[in-house]
Amino acid sequence: MSSETNRTAERGSRFPEGTFRPAPGRGRAGRMLAAQTRIEALLIVRHGEQALLTLIIPLALLIGLSALHIGDLPDPRVDSVFPRIMALAVMSTAFTGQAIALGFDRRYGVLKRLSATALPRWTLISGRVLATLLVVALQAVVLGATALALGWTPSPVGLAPALVMLVLGSLAFGAAGVLVGGSMRAEIVLAVANAIWFLLLLAGGLALPASDLPGPVGTLAGFLPSGALAEVLDATLTHGGLPGATPVLVLLAWFAACGAVAMKTTRLT
């Protein structure tokens, strides 16, 4: 008994009183947001289908459209191709990827379970948004380095406005992704999101510039988020100027409209 008492006293002298006392409670907001952002970003990066949409296909199109003489583009072709492929990458991550992920998270009850934890709802939303922006930043680095190797000559003056437009484009496509992924069954979301991705790739001013599309289709492309984002990135990165008011207003309108409808239609299950 005396030896056990001695061991207890020894432990007490080694660790201050209260070292192992439970301290239940919500963690700090910054740490919760950082942890949620990290998890969401890793889920995007490690998903095979997401990697195909967000990086492999844009890389292949960037190299192919820059090397092959498709359409009448000035040399170096990559100067005109990169803004459209960057817009495609943003669409793939913020719209298609988020819509599919949200749809299946709802199907498997992930959002319902997370909403029952101590994590505030704003943390769940902000974590997804920040994770999407981190992946878009990674795409910009990889695609930008590839474009530089292909002879891309961006305008340094337009880099800062281009970053702002990338954030705005991510928010617009993200709001559309939440609208689709938060209101339909997962299987329907998968079909609809991929169908919209292909439609915007072919007729939304991405695979070909809006000026090379047939009359009405080319006009419509400018009012789609894909065409508007490609236009503002071309204005900033290629021509080194500020984006026009019309494509910026188009992106803001898509963000506001999709966000407003998504707030009313999104369900946890």
WOKA-V192940 format. One record per residue. N is the residue number from 1. RES is the residue in three letters. OMEGA is omega in radians with two decimals (999 if undefined). D_CENTER is the distance of its C-alpha to the mean C-alpha in Angstrom with 2 decimals. Layout:
BEGIN
n:res:omega:d_center
N:RES:OMEGA:D_CENTER
N:RES:OMEGA:D_CENTER
END
This chain:
BEGIN
n:res:omega:d_center
1:MET:3.13:63.47
2:SER:3.11:64.03
3:SER:3.10:61.74
4:GLU:3.10:58.89
5:THR:3.13:59.52
6:ASN:3.12:59.41
7:ARG:3.11:56.06
8:THR:3.12:54.62
9:ALA:3.13:56.00
10:GLU:3.10:54.59
11:ARG:3.14:51.05
12:GLY:3.10:51.49
13:SER:-3.12:52.45
14:ARG:-3.11:49.51
15:PHE:3.12:46.77
16:PRO:3.13:47.11
17:GLU:3.14:47.64
18:GLY:-3.11:44.48
19:THR:-3.06:42.28
20:PHE:3.13:41.40
21:ARG:3.13:41.59
22:PRO:3.11:38.68
23:ALA:-3.12:36.50
24:PRO:3.13:34.36
25:GLY:-3.14:31.85
26:ARG:3.10:28.24
27:GLY:3.12:26.58
28:ARG:-3.05:25.52
29:ALA:-3.12:22.46
30:GLY:3.14:20.96
31:ARG:3.12:21.55
32:MET:-3.14:20.15
33:LEU:3.13:16.86
34:ALA:3.14:16.72
35:ALA:-3.14:17.65
36:GLN:3.11:15.18
37:THR:-3.14:12.23
38:ARG:-3.14:13.84
39:ILE:-3.11:14.36
40:GLU:3.14:10.91
41:ALA:3.13:9.65
42:LEU:3.11:12.81
43:LEU:3.12:12.43
44:ILE:-3.04:9.31
45:VAL:-3.05:11.19
46:ARG:-3.10:14.51
47:HIS:-3.06:13.94
48:GLY:-3.13:15.81
49:GLU:3.10:14.47
50:GLN:3.13:10.82
51:ALA:3.11:12.26
52:LEU:-3.09:14.13
53:LEU:-2.97:11.43
54:THR:-3.02:8.93
55:LEU:-3.00:11.88
56:ILE:-3.13:15.34
57:ILE:3.07:15.42
58:PRO:3.10:13.93
59:LEU:-3.13:16.39
60:ALA:3.13:19.18
61:LEU:3.11:18.75
62:LEU:-3.13:18.65
63:ILE:-3.09:21.83
64:GLY:-3.11:23.47
65:LEU:3.09:23.11
66:SER:-3.08:24.19
67:ALA:-3.11:27.16
68:LEU:-3.12:28.33
69:HIS:3.10:29.98
70:ILE:-3.08:28.16
71:GLY:-3.10:28.61
72:ASP:-3.11:30.45
73:LEU:3.10:28.40
74:PRO:3.08:29.98
75:ASP:-0.12:30.16
76:PRO:-3.06:28.18
77:ARG:-3.08:26.05
78:VAL:3.11:22.96
79:ASP:3.13:22.94
80:SER:-3.08:22.32
81:VAL:-3.00:20.13
82:PHE:-3.14:17.51
83:PRO:-3.14:16.06
84:ARG:3.14:15.71
85:ILE:3.07:14.20
86:MET:3.07:11.59
87:ALA:3.08:10.82
88:LEU:3.14:10.87
89:ALA:3.10:8.40
90:VAL:3.12:5.78
91:MET:-3.11:7.27
92:SER:-3.10:7.42
93:THR:-2.98:4.09
94:ALA:-3.12:3.22
95:PHE:-3.01:7.00
96:THR:-3.11:9.01
97:GLY:-3.12:7.68
98:GLN:3.12:7.29
99:ALA:-3.13:10.52
100:ILE:3.14:12.36
101:ALA:3.14:11.67
102:LEU:3.13:12.75
103:GLY:-3.12:15.64
104:PHE:3.02:17.01
105:ASP:3.09:16.64
106:ARG:-3.11:18.80
107:ARG:-3.08:21.12
108:TYR:3.07:21.92
109:GLY:-3.10:22.32
110:VAL:-3.10:19.73
111:LEU:3.13:18.78
112:LYS:3.14:22.51
113:ARG:3.12:23.49
114:LEU:3.14:20.97
115:SER:3.11:22.12
116:ALA:3.12:25.64
117:THR:3.13:25.04
118:ALA:3.14:25.51
119:LEU:3.05:21.80
120:PRO:-3.11:21.43
121:ARG:3.14:19.13
122:TRP:3.11:17.45
123:THR:3.12:16.65
124:LEU:-3.12:14.95
125:ILE:-3.11:12.77
126:SER:3.11:12.20
127:GLY:3.09:11.53
128:ARG:-3.12:8.57
129:VAL:-3.12:7.23
130:LEU:3.10:8.38
131:ALA:3.10:7.23
132:THR:3.13:3.44
133:LEU:3.09:5.33
134:LEU:3.13:7.64
135:VAL:3.08:6.16
136:VAL:3.09:5.48
137:ALA:3.08:8.95
138:LEU:3.09:10.27
139:GLN:-3.13:9.61
140:ALA:3.14:11.33
141:VAL:-3.09:14.10
142:VAL:-3.13:14.81
143:LEU:3.12:14.77
144:GLY:3.11:16.58
145:ALA:3.10:19.15
146:THR:3.13:19.79
147:ALA:3.09:20.24
148:LEU:3.11:22.62
149:ALA:3.13:24.57
150:LEU:3.11:24.92
151:GLY:3.14:26.38
152:TRP:3.13:23.59
153:THR:-3.10:25.06
154:PRO:3.07:22.56
155:SER:-3.13:24.09
156:PRO:-3.12:23.90
157:VAL:-3.06:24.44
158:GLY:-3.08:21.25
159:LEU:-3.12:18.87
160:ALA:3.07:18.61
161:PRO:3.13:18.10
162:ALA:3.11:15.46
163:LEU:3.10:13.39
164:VAL:-3.14:13.93
165:MET:3.07:12.98
166:LEU:3.09:9.61
167:VAL:3.13:8.99
168:LEU:3.11:10.74
169:GLY:3.11:9.04
170:SER:3.12:5.53
171:LEU:3.13:7.99
172:ALA:3.12:9.95
173:PHE:3.11:7.84
174:GLY:3.10:6.64
175:ALA:3.08:10.40
176:ALA:3.10:11.40
177:GLY:3.09:9.65
178:VAL:3.12:11.53
179:LEU:-3.12:14.52
180:VAL:-3.05:14.79
181:GLY:-3.08:14.01
182:GLY:-3.05:16.07
183:SER:-3.09:19.14
184:MET:3.03:20.01
185:ARG:-3.01:21.32
186:ALA:-3.11:19.15
187:GLU:3.13:21.09
188:ILE:3.10:20.77
189:VAL:-3.13:17.01
190:LEU:-3.12:16.85
191:ALA:-3.07:19.15
192:VAL:-3.11:17.82
193:ALA:3.13:14.12
194:ASN:3.11:15.43
195:ALA:3.11:18.09
196:ILE:3.11:15.93
197:TRP:3.12:13.83
198:PHE:-3.13:17.28
199:LEU:-3.14:18.69
200:LEU:3.07:16.24
201:LEU:-3.04:16.55
202:LEU:-3.02:20.31
203:ALA:-3.09:21.09
204:GLY:3.09:18.20
205:GLY:-3.12:19.14
206:LEU:3.11:17.00
207:ALA:3.06:19.51
208:LEU:3.08:22.22
209:PRO:-3.09:22.35
210:ALA:-3.12:23.25
211:SER:-3.14:26.75
212:ASP:3.13:27.46
213:LEU:3.10:26.67
214:PRO:-3.00:29.64
215:GLY:-3.09:30.66
216:PRO:-3.14:29.21
217:VAL:3.12:26.04
218:GLY:3.10:25.49
219:THR:-3.14:26.13
220:LEU:-3.09:23.76
221:ALA:-3.13:20.87
222:GLY:-3.14:21.03
223:PHE:3.03:20.41
224:LEU:-3.12:17.32
225:PRO:3.12:13.84
226:SER:-3.14:13.51
227:GLY:3.14:16.92
228:ALA:3.14:16.55
229:LEU:3.09:13.55
230:ALA:-3.12:15.50
231:GLU:-3.11:18.57
232:VAL:3.09:17.51
233:LEU:3.08:16.16
234:ASP:-3.13:19.47
235:ALA:-3.08:21.45
236:THR:-3.02:20.17
237:LEU:-3.08:19.84
238:THR:-3.05:22.68
239:HIS:3.06:25.08
240:GLY:3.14:24.43
241:GLY:3.07:24.73
242:LEU:3.13:23.03
243:PRO:3.09:21.02
244:GLY:-3.10:23.18
245:ALA:-3.05:23.32
246:THR:3.14:22.79
247:PRO:3.08:19.28
248:VAL:3.11:18.13
249:LEU:3.09:19.94
250:VAL:3.12:18.40
251:LEU:3.11:14.81
252:LEU:-3.14:16.30
253:ALA:3.10:18.23
254:TRP:3.12:15.43
255:PHE:-3.10:13.58
256:ALA:-3.09:16.99
257:ALA:-3.13:18.25
258:CYS:3.12:15.47
259:GLY:-3.13:15.13
260:ALA:3.13:18.92
261:VAL:-3.13:19.42
262:ALA:3.13:16.82
263:MET:-3.11:18.70
264:LYS:-3.01:21.84
265:THR:-3.08:20.89
266:THR:3.12:18.51
267:ARG:-3.13:20.69
268:LEU:-3.11:20.49
269:THR:999:22.40
END
